[in-house]
Amino acid sequence: MIKKYFKLYVFGTLVLALILVAIFANTICPYDAYKQDLSQAYNAPSLEHIMGTDAYGRDMLSRVIVGSRVSILSTLLLVGVISIFGTFVGVICGFYGGVVDMIVMRISDLFLAFPGLVFALAVAAILGGGVSNAVIALAVISWPKYSRVARGLTLSVKNLTYIEAAKLSKDTNLQLIARHIIPNIVGPILVTAMLDIGTMMMELAGLSFLGLGAQPPTAEWGSMMSNGRSMLQTYSWVVLSPGIAIFLSVMIFNLFGDAVRDVIDPKNNN
């Protein structure tokens, strides 16, 4: 038990640190992330520029820090939107059933039938470039997983004894959902959302890497890797700097999700 909470505190602290860096990025970065100085182009990592500089002489550490605002905060916004919307749809379908349930679940089946990133590429291409359009594209194709989970959990609890007792006490359907259904299914939904942050971050970076997300000169990790990919063998730090940032962030969020699951899952409370 102590080990599980220790992991939660450690990785929770690291997640909080990442979020704070993203929020205060402009304050803590050592240089202006967008200031160009061609005389400093492609400087190797040094004490002055810890991660080196890019083709325009911009400090890579500053751009990675500023890029965290787009990469991390956009991912958290995305996961928050799809988890809330998908849960709402799933609970309504599971609780009421009927024709609406059948239609919505067939729509979700349609979304789940396609590879997620491929579908997101198609939607993003239609909407055009930009971070907001990339977030919308991923949101459009990612909510069904939450609706499926929420629907299944709602079906498993809506006919339990305490729900029947609440009905006898004249609770309305809205009260049943708000007081009894959602509090009893929020745990698995939360774990799913925590474990989904790393995936969404990778997919958002992937869209930017392919030119369908953040557009230059915006500092965003996927876009930065795309802009420097031709320099991998000569000026590797231009690609590796944002790549390492993605790797560490995804790893921290995934480990935090595992820690949350270990604490919330009753099977692990031994």
Buried (B, 14 or more C-beta within 10 A) or exposed (E): EEEBEEBBEBBBEBBEEBBEBBBEBEEEBEBBBEEBBEEBBBBEBEEEBBBBBBBBBBBBBBBBBBBBBBBBBBBBBBBEBBBBBBBBBBBBBBBBBEEEBEEBBEEBEEBBEEEBBEBBBBBBBEBEBBBBBBBBBBBBBBBBBBBBBBBEBBBEBBEEEEBEEBBEEEBEEEBBBEEBBBEBBBBBBBBBBBBBBBBBBBBBBBBBBBBBBBBEEBBBBBBBBBBBEEBBEEBBBBBBBBBBBBEEBBEBBBBBBBBBBBBBEEEEEE
